[in-house]
């Protein structure tokens, strides 16, 4: 292996492609050798911005290169599972943005490909890496804190098919397979395997063809419960807000920041080498490749999340 892990970012001109590039620029063991997109001009602009020598169009143009050890996929959800399999088949390590797939069949197929490969295969379940959630996880692991309930709100104001940058999307986002995946996986990561799951949804949007509001209830093997409310209709504070109610303390997590139940800030600057969850996620990917080990949020680690989502989809159909 070369001195640095040579990385390609696919979907580099999108909102999360650039978040990965921001993170990778801070990782000494990583070198971005190529960026890829669907259109050459904006992809070249990203390459110039980040000082990347090569800009190409499409995944195939990445996989045929010999200066790429690993690929980060920040592409539309519907492509994730098939592209993950293609990267592994080309003999390269892969990190795919959440969600791994938008069906349980595709998720299981991607897992099968990962299990038959000797490459690192990881999903971008960022909540496992946010310093806020890491601190809570560390206190759970040490026995200082036991989750009794999680109350989670995932709220956006999105009446049109646009992305996080406000640009038109070529695909439709989904509350269940994308946004709920963050919380379903995090709840299991913090409270144990999910043994019960229920869901209801609101009206289907006449143009987007998806439910704009959804409510999910979960119960883990530890007895902890989780209530998740999701909406694309919320005209107010946007994002995901987590309240951990435990036997000794209450925590409120907002992305990389953490507060107690009285809204007093908790210092998480000592938890990891960065305060950026996506950078920490990318550091785990690069470290796992370097050390030849399974990463946190490997396909094997997160597959139960997609099995739960698959069971919820059946309830909603």
N, C-alpha and C positions, 0 to 999 in steps of 0.2 A: 504494500500500500504506500502511496505517496506520503510525503510529510504532512500535507493537509488533506482533509476529506473534500473532494471536489464535488460541488453541489450544483444541480440545476433546479431552478424554480420555474414551474409551469403554471401559467395563469399569473404571471408576474405583474401585469398591469392592473390587476384587480386590487381591491382594498386589502385583502388578506395576503395576497402575493407580496405587496409592499411591506406589510407588517413583518412577514418572514424575512424579507431582505433587510429591514431595519435590525432585526434580531441577529441575523447571521453576520452582519458587519461587526458585531461585538464579540464574536467567537473566534479566538485565535486559531483553533484547529480546523476551521471551515474556510473554504474558498469558493465563491460563486463563480463558476466558469462559463455558465450560459443561462440566459433567461429566455422563456418561450411564452408566446401568446397566440391569439387567433388572428391578429393583424400585425404586420411588421412595423408600421410606423410608430404606434404607441409603445410597442415592445422595445424598439430601438431607443425611444425616449427614456424608458425605465433603465435600460442598460447604461445609457450615458449618465443618468442621475446617480447611479450606484457604482459606476466605474467598472462595469462588467464588459468583458471584451466581445462576447458573442451574443447576438440576438437572433432567434429563429422562430419559425411558425410551426406550431403543432408538437405533439408528443413524439411522433416518429422521428422527427429531426433531432430530438434529444437522445433517444435511445440508441441511435446509430453511432453516436459519438464515443470516442475512447478517452475523453477527458472529463467524464462524468462517473463518479462512484455512487452517488446518491441523488434521489429525485424527491422534491417536495411538490405535491400536487395541490394547488389552490385553484381548482377548476370547478365547473358546475357539478352539483350533487349527483346528478344522474350518470356522470362519467366516472365517479370515484372508484367503484368496485372493478370495472373493466380496466381502467387505467392502472390501478394497483396491481392487477394480475399481469398486465403488459410489462410494467416496470420490473417485476420479479422475474418474469420469463426472460427478460433481457439481461438478467444477472446483476441488477443494481438494487441497492437498498432503497426503501421507500417510506416516506411519511406522507399520509394523505390527510387533508383537512377533514374535520368533522362535518358531516357524518360519513362513516365508511360506506354506507349504501342507503338507498331509499326503499329497500325491500329485504326481508330476511333471507330470501333465496340468494340474492346477490351478496349479502354479507357473509353467508356461509361459504359461498364459492370463493370469495376473497380469502377467508380464513384457511380454506383447504390449500390454496396456492401458497399462502405464507408458511403453512406447516410443512409443505413439501420442499420449501426453499431453505437455503442456508444464509439468507440475507435478513437484515433487520427490517421488520415491517411494523409500522407504528401509525396510530391514528391520533390526530390533533385534538385530544380531549383536554383542552387548555385548563379547565377548572382543577385538574389534578396538580397543576403546576403554579397557579396563582399563589403568591406568597400568603395571601389571606387564608386560603383553603389549606395550604401546606401547614400553617401554624396550627389550625384546628386538627388536622390529621395527626400531627406530631403529638398533640395533647391526648388524642384518642389512643394512639399507639402506646403512650406511656401510662395509660390508665387514669389520667387526670380528669378526663372529660368523657362522658357517654352521651351520645345523641339520643334524645327522646322524641324530638319532632323537628322536621325541617319545613319551613314555610317559604315558598319560592315564588317570585313574580317575574315573568319574562314578558316585557311589554315593548311594543313598537307601534309606530303610527305609519302604516304602510298600506295605502288603498290602491296603489299601482305597483306594477312589477318592476321595482327598482332595487338597486343594491345599496350597500352601506355608504357608497359615495354619492348616492342620489342619481346614479346612471341607470339607463334602461337595461334590464336583464333579458337574456335569451331563454331563460328557464325560470320556473316558478319555485320559490322557497316554500318550506312547509313547517308548520308548527311542530308536528309530531316527529318526523324523521330527522329534522335538523335541531330545532331549538329545544325540544324536550330531551334530546339525547344528552345534552350537557348535564341536566339535572338528574336524569335516570342513572347515568353512570356515576356521577358524584355522590348521590345518595348511597348507592351500593358500596362505593369506595370508602365512605365514611361510616356507614352503619351496618354493612353486611349484605349478603345476597338477598335480592328481592324475592319474596315468596307470594306476594299478592299485589295485583295492579288493576286499577279500574280507570276508565276514561269516558267523558262525555264531550261533545263538541256543539258549537253553535251553528247558525245558518251557513250554508255554502255560498261563497261570493259568486255572483252571476257571471263575472268575467274571468276571474282568476281560477275558479273551480276548486277552491280550497276553503276549509273552515277558517274563519278569522279569529275565533275564540275557542279555547279548549281548557278543560279542567282535568287534572290527573291526580289520582290518589295511589300511594305506594306504601307497602309495609315490608320491612326487612326481617330476616331471621332473628335479629336481636330484639324484635318487638317495636323498634322505632317506626314512626310513620312520617310520611312526606305528603304535603299538599302543594301542587304546582298549578299555578294559573298562568295561561299564556294568551296573548292577544296581539293582533295586528291593528286593533282599533283604538288603542290607548293614546289619546291626545294629551300627553303629559310627560313626566320623566321617563326616559327610554333606557332600556338595558335590562339586566337580570339582577335581582336583589335577593340575597339568601339570608334567612334568619335561622340560626341554629339554636334550638332550645334544648338545654341539657340538664343534667342532674346537679351541676355545680355552677353553671354560668350560661349566659346568653350571648351569642356572637352574631353580628350582622356583617356580611361580606358583600362588598361591591367591587367586583373585579379584583384588582390587586390590593385593595385597601380593606382594613378590618376595623370594626368598632365593637364595643360592648353593648349590652342592651339599653344602656343609658345614652347611646350615641357618642360615647367618648372614644377618641381614636386610640387604637392599639398599634404600637410600633412593630412593624413586620420587616424592617430593613435588615435585620440580622438573620432572617430565615434562609435566604439564598444569596447568590452572588449578584442577582439583579432583581429589580422590582417589577420587571416586565414578564408576565406569564408566558407570552409567546416566545420570547427569547429563551426563557428557561426550558420550555418545551423543545425548542431547537437544540439547546445545549444537551438535553437528554438524548436526542436522536444522534447527534454527533458523537457523544461519549459512548453510547451503546455500540456504534459502529467501531470506534477505536478500540473498545475493550472486548468486543466479540461476545456481547451478552444480550439478553432480552431486555428491551426498554420498558419502563413504566408506560402504560397505555399501548402495549403491543396489541395486535389483533386478538390474540388469545385472551389477554386481560380484559378487553372491552366487549367481547362478543355477547356476553350475557345482556348487556344494555340493548343490543339490537334484537335479541330474542324477546325481551320484554316489549320493545316497541312493536315487534311483529304481532305479539298477542294483543296489544292495545288496538292495533289496526283492525284486527278481526272484530273486536268489540264495536268499533266505530262504523264498520261496513254494513 
